[in-house]
Amino acid sequence: MTAPTALSADTLASLGDRLPVPSYDRGAVSTGVVHFGVGGFHRAHQAMFLDRLMERGEALDWGICGVGVLPGDRRMAEIMAAQDHLYTLVLKHPDGTYEPRVVGSIHDYLFAPDDPEAVLERMADPAVRIVSLTVTEGGYHVHPVTGELDTRDPRLQADLAGDAAPQTTFGFITEALRRRRERGTGPFTVMSCDNIQGNGDVAHKMITAYARAREERTGGDLADWVEAEVPFPNSMVDRITPVTTDEDRAAVAERLGVEDAWPVVAEPFVQWVLEDRFAAGRPPLEDVGVQVVDDVHPYELMKLRLLNASHQALCYLGYLSGHRYAHEVCQEGLFARFLLAYMDDEATPTLEPVPGVDLDDYKPGLVDRFANPEVRDTLARLCADSSNRIPTWLLPVVRENLAAGRSVDHAALVVASWARYAEGVDEDGQPIEVVDADAEGRTAAAKAQTEGDDLAFLRDADLFGDLAEQEAFTTPYRAALASLHEKGARATLEEHMARPRA
């Protein structure tokens, strides 16, 4: 067997007979976008769309310079450098079809802890007109109950003190904006692509609040300028992008003859809806299928409350029932019916009309996407970071339905299944690795519910507000939690779905 060819600029031409590769001159690409959080999600959508534009001979001045700020980003920096910032994107179709392409729109990557000044000067460059973000829900430092800036992160506190180079995304953005203002360059646009309702509005509020909090310690008047002059467009991105595995690397090597240390795999479906609000222009993204609109709100509500919240609805119950992949869960009729019941009964009543989208088609289509056996999205990935995901995606549905006097039985079962999962032991007595920003606190609260206080998990007001005092929620929650302990997840779900609905 011939050894696979290492992916790099030098080998790109020789790979062209195996899979599509960039036909444009990557040497002519210059930085127009600085992106924080270069992971699979970013590389499966934003970088891909810019690569499509470049294939058309457009947007060569909108190349991406990735930035990593976390210690764990060093590995990405090393791989991107070794591969000349190229990577393979593989779309996995349900019938087993493999649709690969080498993407070339990322042309530089800076690891901020090694040279923060290089990052700041790149961002201050007038050629950079967009700073984009996929830093996960926790990267916005939003207090889960108050909605205000949460300054408890030690790295954020260090940046607020202003005694050293920035460590956080907020620190880099505000310092770069300060330099641009001082030099008369004008602002860049901050474009969030994270799964947060009103992600641009949240970024605007949090970054302005950060700038104001920093001014209280160090002086200056940047915050008012940021609030008034820097655009923060809202956006919605939809593409299921599981974590890259060693099996994915091996498949790229065996099927394509390409040695790629960090390929990206994703489902075929992709949707990017973007608010048209930019300070210094933007790429013509509508030319390659991006929906550029005046109002993203209906689309983002649809995605967050149907797709993202449904991921939470399937992952804990599915894991406790013995499954380990999303497609295994959704290929079972019982779970598929539960997801559709949640979407129909509880999520849909909280949505606005979505222009151009038939929700009666969209919802079963979501279940079909989740059931794609080729994507192999792990339940462990979906169960991770629940303390940020449940309050962002599911609890707004709960609160709206409670306020309207509607049922929250499905959502109560989902939260109860999270509480059962967070105990850290499955139904066979095997350990569960609880991956969460507050894993220790969540597990302690979950175990306390088995020792006499069945609402212990809900009593964290920072996560749940006053839900522990809302009888319309605690009644179905208590019943679901008791059943999960006594009968197990599958029997609980069977009884839940057999119950008549109003």
C-alpha positions in Angstrom: 0.0 0.0 0.0 1.3 3.4 -1.0 2.0 5.7 2.0 -0.4 8.7 2.2 0.9 12.1 1.1 1.3 14.7 3.8 -0.9 17.7 3.2 1.0 20.9 2.6 1.4 23.6 0.0 4.2 21.7 -1.7 2.0 18.6 -2.2 -1.2 20.3 -3.1 -0.8 20.0 -6.8 -0.1 16.3 -6.6 -3.3 15.7 -4.6 -5.6 17.3 -7.2 -6.3 14.0 -8.9 -7.5 12.5 -5.6 -9.9 15.2 -4.3 -10.8 18.8 -5.0 -8.1 21.3 -3.9 -7.8 25.1 -4.1 -7.3 26.2 -7.7 -6.8 29.9 -6.7 -3.3 31.3 -5.9 -3.0 31.1 -2.1 0.0 33.3 -2.3 -2.3 36.1 -3.4 -4.6 35.7 -0.3 -4.3 38.4 2.3 -5.8 38.7 5.8 -9.2 40.4 6.0 -10.6 38.3 8.9 -9.1 37.5 12.2 -10.9 34.5 13.8 -10.8 33.4 17.4 -11.6 29.8 18.1 -10.4 27.8 15.1 -12.0 24.4 15.6 -14.1 22.0 13.5 -17.3 24.2 13.6 -15.5 27.3 12.1 -13.6 25.2 9.6 -16.9 23.5 8.5 -18.7 26.7 7.7 -17.1 30.1 7.7 -13.7 29.0 6.3 -15.5 26.8 3.8 -17.8 29.6 2.5 -14.7 31.9 2.1 -12.9 29.1 0.2 -15.9 28.8 -2.1 -15.7 32.5 -2.8 -12.0 32.3 -3.5 -12.7 29.5 -6.0 -14.8 31.9 -7.9 -12.0 34.4 -8.0 -13.5 36.6 -5.3 -12.6 37.6 -1.8 -8.8 36.9 -1.9 -8.4 39.9 0.4 -10.7 38.2 3.0 -8.3 35.4 4.0 -8.5 34.2 7.6 -5.8 34.5 10.2 -6.8 32.1 13.1 -6.0 33.0 16.7 -5.8 30.6 19.6 -5.8 32.0 23.2 -6.1 28.9 25.3 -3.3 26.5 26.2 -5.1 23.7 24.4 -4.9 25.7 21.2 -1.2 25.1 20.8 -1.8 21.7 19.1 -3.9 23.4 16.5 -1.2 26.0 15.9 1.4 23.3 15.4 -0.7 21.3 13.0 -1.8 24.4 11.0 1.8 25.5 10.6 3.0 22.0 9.5 0.2 21.8 6.9 0.5 25.4 5.7 -2.9 26.0 7.2 -4.6 23.6 4.8 -7.1 20.9 6.0 -9.5 18.4 4.5 -13.2 18.9 5.0 -15.2 15.7 4.5 -19.0 15.7 4.2 -20.5 12.4 5.2 -23.7 11.5 3.4 -26.2 9.1 5.0 -25.7 6.6 2.2 -22.0 6.4 2.9 -20.9 8.8 0.2 -17.7 10.6 1.1 -17.4 14.2 -0.2 -14.0 15.7 0.5 -12.3 19.0 -0.3 -9.0 20.6 0.8 -9.9 24.1 2.1 -7.3 26.9 1.7 -9.0 30.1 3.0 -7.1 30.0 6.3 -3.6 31.3 5.5 -2.2 32.1 8.9 -2.5 31.2 12.5 -1.2 32.9 15.6 -0.9 31.3 19.1 -1.5 34.3 21.3 0.3 33.1 24.5 3.6 33.0 22.5 3.3 36.4 21.0 0.3 38.5 22.1 1.8 41.6 20.5 1.7 39.9 17.0 -2.0 39.2 17.5 -2.8 42.8 18.5 -0.9 44.3 15.7 -2.5 42.0 13.2 -6.0 43.0 14.5 -4.9 46.7 14.4 -4.0 46.4 10.7 -6.5 48.4 8.6 -6.7 45.5 6.2 -8.5 43.5 8.9 -12.1 44.4 8.7 -13.8 41.5 10.5 -12.9 39.8 13.8 -15.1 36.7 14.1 -15.7 34.3 17.0 -16.5 30.7 17.7 -15.5 30.6 21.3 -18.4 28.6 22.7 -21.2 29.8 24.9 -18.9 30.1 27.9 -16.5 32.4 26.1 -18.9 35.3 26.4 -18.7 35.5 30.2 -22.5 35.9 30.6 -23.9 35.4 34.1 -26.5 32.7 33.4 -29.2 34.3 35.5 -28.6 38.1 35.5 -27.4 38.2 31.9 -24.7 40.7 32.9 -20.9 40.4 32.5 -19.6 37.6 34.8 -16.1 38.6 35.9 -15.3 35.5 38.0 -12.9 34.0 35.4 -9.3 34.6 36.7 -8.0 35.2 33.2 -10.7 37.9 32.6 -9.8 39.4 36.0 -6.2 39.6 35.0 -7.1 41.3 31.7 -9.4 43.8 33.5 -6.5 44.8 35.8 -4.6 45.9 32.7 -1.1 45.0 34.1 0.0 42.7 31.3 -0.7 41.4 27.8 -4.2 40.2 27.2 -5.1 36.6 27.9 -8.8 36.5 26.8 -10.6 37.1 23.5 -12.3 40.1 25.1 -8.9 41.5 26.2 -7.5 41.2 22.7 -10.6 42.7 21.0 -10.8 45.8 23.2 -7.0 46.5 23.1 -7.0 46.2 19.3 -10.0 48.5 19.1 -8.2 51.0 21.4 -5.2 51.0 19.1 -7.3 51.4 16.0 -9.2 54.3 17.5 -6.0 56.0 18.6 -4.5 55.6 15.1 -7.6 56.7 13.3 -8.0 53.4 11.6 -11.7 52.9 12.4 -13.3 49.9 13.9 -13.5 46.3 12.6 -16.8 44.4 12.8 -17.1 41.8 15.5 -19.0 38.8 14.0 -20.1 36.1 16.4 -20.9 32.7 15.0 -21.6 30.9 18.3 -24.8 29.2 19.3 -26.2 32.0 21.4 -29.5 33.7 20.9 -28.7 37.2 19.7 -25.1 36.3 19.5 -24.1 39.7 18.1 -26.1 41.5 20.6 -24.6 39.5 23.4 -21.1 40.1 22.2 -21.9 43.8 21.9 -23.2 44.0 25.5 -20.5 41.9 27.0 -17.5 43.4 25.2 -18.8 46.9 26.0 -19.3 46.0 29.6 -15.8 44.6 29.7 -14.4 47.8 28.2 -16.3 49.8 30.8 -15.2 47.6 33.7 -11.6 47.9 32.5 -11.9 51.7 32.4 -12.9 51.7 36.0 -9.5 50.3 36.9 -7.2 51.8 34.2 -9.0 54.9 32.9 -9.9 55.8 29.3 -13.2 56.3 27.4 -13.2 53.4 24.9 -16.5 51.8 26.0 -18.7 54.6 24.6 -16.9 54.4 21.3 -17.3 50.6 21.1 -20.9 50.8 22.0 -21.6 53.5 19.3 -19.2 52.6 16.5 -18.5 48.9 16.4 -21.0 46.7 14.6 -21.9 43.3 16.1 -24.1 41.5 13.5 -26.2 38.6 14.7 -25.8 35.3 12.9 -27.1 31.7 12.9 -24.9 28.8 11.8 -26.3 25.3 11.4 -24.0 22.3 10.5 -23.5 19.2 12.7 -19.8 18.9 13.1 -18.6 16.1 15.4 -15.2 16.0 17.0 -12.5 14.7 14.7 -11.4 11.2 15.7 -8.4 9.0 15.0 -10.8 6.9 12.8 -11.5 10.0 10.7 -7.8 10.6 10.3 -7.3 7.0 9.3 -10.2 7.2 6.8 -8.8 10.3 5.1 -5.4 8.5 4.8 -6.9 5.2 3.5 -9.6 6.5 1.2 -8.0 9.6 -0.1 -4.3 9.0 0.4 -3.9 12.2 2.4 -2.1 12.5 5.7 -4.0 15.2 7.5 -3.4 15.6 11.2 -6.7 17.4 11.8 -9.3 17.0 9.1 -12.9 18.1 9.7 -16.0 15.9 9.2 -19.5 17.2 8.9 -23.0 16.5 7.7 -23.9 17.7 4.2 -26.5 20.2 5.4 -25.3 23.8 6.1 -27.1 27.0 6.7 -25.6 30.4 7.6 -27.9 33.3 8.2 -26.1 36.6 8.7 -27.3 40.1 9.6 -26.0 42.7 7.0 -24.3 45.1 9.4 -20.6 45.8 8.9 -18.2 48.6 9.5 -15.8 48.3 6.6 -17.4 46.0 4.1 -17.8 42.3 3.9 -17.2 39.4 1.5 -20.0 38.8 -1.0 -21.2 35.8 1.0 -24.6 35.7 -0.6 -22.8 34.6 -3.8 -22.1 31.2 -2.2 -25.3 30.5 -0.4 -25.2 32.5 2.8 -28.5 34.1 3.7 -27.7 37.8 4.3 -30.8 39.2 6.0 -32.1 42.2 7.9 -33.3 40.2 10.9 -31.7 36.9 12.0 -33.8 36.5 15.2 -36.5 34.1 13.8 -33.8 31.8 12.3 -31.7 31.7 15.5 -34.7 30.9 17.7 -35.6 28.1 15.3 -32.1 26.6 15.5 -31.4 27.1 19.2 -34.8 25.8 20.4 -35.3 23.0 17.9 -31.8 21.7 16.9 -29.6 22.6 19.9 -32.2 22.0 22.6 -33.2 18.7 20.9 -29.5 17.6 21.1 -29.9 18.0 24.9 -33.2 16.2 24.8 -31.6 13.1 23.2 -28.1 13.0 24.7 -28.7 12.3 28.4 -31.6 9.9 28.0 -29.8 8.2 25.1 -26.5 7.8 27.1 -28.4 6.4 30.1 -30.2 4.0 27.9 -26.9 2.5 26.7 -26.3 4.4 23.4 -23.1 6.3 22.7 -23.9 8.0 19.3 -26.6 10.4 18.3 -27.6 8.3 15.2 -28.2 5.2 17.4 -30.6 7.2 19.5 -32.5 8.8 16.6 -32.9 5.5 14.7 -35.1 4.3 17.6 -38.7 5.2 17.1 -39.2 5.9 20.8 -36.6 8.6 21.0 -37.5 10.0 17.6 -41.1 10.4 18.8 -40.0 12.1 22.0 -37.9 14.6 20.0 -40.7 15.5 17.7 -43.1 15.8 20.7 -40.7 18.2 22.4 -40.4 20.2 19.2 -44.1 20.3 18.5 -45.5 20.7 22.0 -43.0 22.9 23.8 -40.5 24.5 21.4 -42.7 25.5 18.4 -45.2 27.6 20.5 -42.2 29.8 21.5 -41.1 30.5 17.9 -41.9 33.3 15.5 -42.7 32.6 11.8 -39.4 31.9 10.0 -39.3 33.4 6.5 -38.8 30.7 3.8 -38.9 27.8 6.3 -41.7 25.3 6.7 -41.3 24.0 10.2 -43.5 21.0 9.5 -40.7 19.9 7.1 -37.8 21.2 9.2 -38.5 19.3 12.4 -38.6 15.7 11.0 -35.7 16.7 8.8 -33.7 17.5 12.0 -34.4 13.9 13.3 -33.3 12.5 9.9 -30.1 14.6 10.2 -29.4 13.4 13.7 -29.9 9.8 12.5 -27.2 10.0 9.8 -25.0 7.0 10.7 -22.0 8.3 8.9 -21.6 11.4 11.0 -21.1 9.4 14.2 -21.7 12.4 16.5 -20.9 11.2 20.1 -23.4 11.6 22.9 -20.4 12.5 25.1 -19.8 15.6 23.0 -23.5 16.6 23.2 -23.6 16.0 27.0 -20.5 18.2 27.6 -20.7 21.8 28.9 -24.3 21.4 30.0 -24.1 24.3 32.5 -23.7 26.6 29.5 -25.9 24.8 27.0 -29.1 24.0 29.0 -29.6 27.6 30.3 -29.0 29.0 26.8 -31.0 26.6 24.7 -33.7 24.8 26.8 -34.5 27.0 29.8 -35.8 29.9 27.7 -38.4 27.5 26.3 -39.3 26.5 29.8 -39.7 30.0 31.1 -41.8 31.2 28.1 -44.1 28.2 28.4 -44.4 28.6 32.2 -45.3 32.3 31.7 -48.0 31.3 29.1 -49.4 28.5 31.3 -48.3 25.8 28.9 -46.9 22.3 29.7 -43.2 21.8 30.4 -43.3 18.1 30.9 -40.9 17.2 28.1 -38.3 19.8 29.2 -38.7 18.7 32.8 -37.7 15.2 31.8 -34.7 16.5 29.9 -33.5 18.5 32.9 -34.1 15.5 35.1 -32.1 13.3 32.8 -29.2 15.8 32.9 -29.4 15.7 36.7 -29.3 11.9 36.7 -26.4 11.9 34.2 -24.5 14.4 36.3 -24.4 11.9 39.2 -21.5 10.4 37.3 -22.6 6.8 37.3 -24.6 5.1 34.6 -27.4 2.5 35.0 -24.8 -0.3 35.0 -22.8 1.2 37.7 -20.1 2.4 35.3 -18.5 5.8 35.7 -19.6 8.7 33.5 -17.0 11.4 32.8 -19.0 14.6 33.4 -17.4 17.3 31.3 -18.6 20.7 32.4 -17.2 24.1 33.5 -18.7 23.3 36.9 -18.5 19.5 36.8 -17.6 19.2 40.5 -20.5 21.4 41.6 -23.0 19.7 39.3 -22.0 16.2 40.4 -22.2 17.2 44.1 -25.7 18.7 43.6 -26.8 15.6 41.6 -25.6 13.3 44.4 -27.4 15.4 47.0 -30.7 14.7 45.2 -30.3 11.0 46.1 -29.8 11.8 49.8 -33.2 13.3 50.6 -33.4 16.6 48.6 -34.9 15.8 45.2 -34.6 19.4 44.1 -31.0 19.9 45.1 -29.9 20.0 41.5 -32.3 22.9 40.7 -31.4 25.0 43.7 -28.4 26.6 42.0 -30.0 30.0 41.2 -27.1 31.0 39.0 -28.2 28.3 36.6 -31.9 27.8 37.2 -33.1 31.1 38.7 -36.3 30.4 40.6 -37.3 27.1 38.8 -36.9 25.2 42.1 -39.9 27.3 43.3 -42.1 26.8 40.2 -44.5 24.0 41.0 -45.5 23.6 37.4 -41.9 22.6 36.7 -40.9 20.8 39.9 -43.9 18.5 39.8 -43.0 16.8 36.5 -39.3 17.1 37.3 -39.7 15.2 40.6 -41.7 12.5 38.9 -39.3 12.1 36.1 -36.2 12.0 38.4 -37.9 9.4 40.7 -38.7 7.3 37.7 -35.2 7.6 36.2 -33.8 6.2 39.5 -36.4 3.5 40.0 -37.0 2.3 36.5 -34.2 3.6 34.3 -34.2 5.9 31.3 -35.8 3.7 28.7 -38.8 2.7 30.9 -39.2 6.3 32.0 -39.3 7.5 28.4 -41.8 4.8 27.4 -44.1 5.7 30.2 -43.7 9.4 29.4 -44.6 8.9 25.8 -47.6 6.7 26.7 -49.1 9.4 28.8 -52.0 11.3 27.2 -51.3 14.9 26.3 -53.7 17.8 26.7 
